[in-house]
Amino acid sequence: MKSEETPFEGGPMDGRSLPVLLGPTGTPPKTYRIPVPDDAGGPPTVLVYRRVPRAHSKRLGLPKGWKYEYSTGDEEGAGKPGSGLRWPWTKPDATPGGKPDDTHG
């Protein structure tokens, strides 16, 4: 598998870069979670970083590389698995009781 040196900004990893495995499309994952063990033996703290474009090309505006920015957890869906895009067909069924084609209620 391919990997790419990806810089990290903000949080405890500020200024460091790590080799991050690339996906099948040649991009790193949208979120990068780093578990940090607790000194007292408790549950580990998980640092969450979000992928953002490093720069954009002049002509087409395409991303020229990626970097990770620290996610504090304040923004919507930060650190929650499956909190990405929400497609219309994944919404819960709003049909009140019975089957959708039930004409007798």
N, C-alpha and C positions, 0 to 999 in steps of 0.2 A: 504494500500500500504506500501511497505517496504521503509525504508530510511537508509542512511549510512552516518556517519560522514566523510566528505571529506575535506582534507586540501586544502588551497589556497596558491599559491606562486606568489610573485611579485605583483606590483600595490598596490592600497590602501588596499586590503584585505590580504596582506602578513602576514603569521603566524596564520591566523584565520582558523577555520574549521566550516562548517555548515552542518546540516543534509540535504542531497540531496535525492530527491525521485529517486528510481531505476525504470528502465523500465522493460518490460516483460522478458527480458533476464538476469536481475539481474545486469545490468551495469547502471551507471549514464549517462545523456545525453552528447553528444560530445561537445556541447558548453553550457555555463552557462552565461546568461545575467543578470546583476544587474542594474536596473535603480536607479540613484542617483538624487534626486530632486535638482533643482537650487534654490539658496537662493533668487535670484532676481525675481523668479516666471516665469522664462523662461522654455523652454523645458528641460526635464531631460537628464543628461548625462548617457550613457549606458556603463557600464564596461563589457568587453567581456573576458571570460576565456575559454581556450581550455583544454579538458580532455587529460591527458597523463598517461602512466603507472607509478605507484609508484616504483615498482621493478619487476624483472622477476624471475621466478623459475629457479633453477639450471639445472634440468634435461631436461625439455621440452621448457623452455624459455617463458612460458606463463605469462601474467601479474598477479602480486600479489597485487591487489588493484589499486585504481586510485587516482589521484590528479588533481587539476586544475592549469594551469599556465596562467599568465596574457598575453593577446594578445594585443599588442600595435597598431595593425591595419596596420603594415608595411608589414606583410606577405600576400601572395596572397589569396584573398577571405576572409580576416579577417573581421568579423562583418557583412558580407553580408548574408542574408538568402538564403538558397539553394546553397551555394557555396561549397558543399562537392564533392563527386565523380561525374564525368561526364561519363555517359555510352554512348557507340557508338550509340545506338538507340535513344538517346535524342538530337542528333545534328540536327541543322536546315537542311531542305531538300536542297541539293545542285543541284537538277535537274533543268536545265535552262528552264523556261517556259513550259507550257503544262503539259500533264499527263506523268507519267514515261513510259507507254507502247505506247505512241503516236508515230507512225513511220513516220508521215508526218510533224513533227516539229511544 
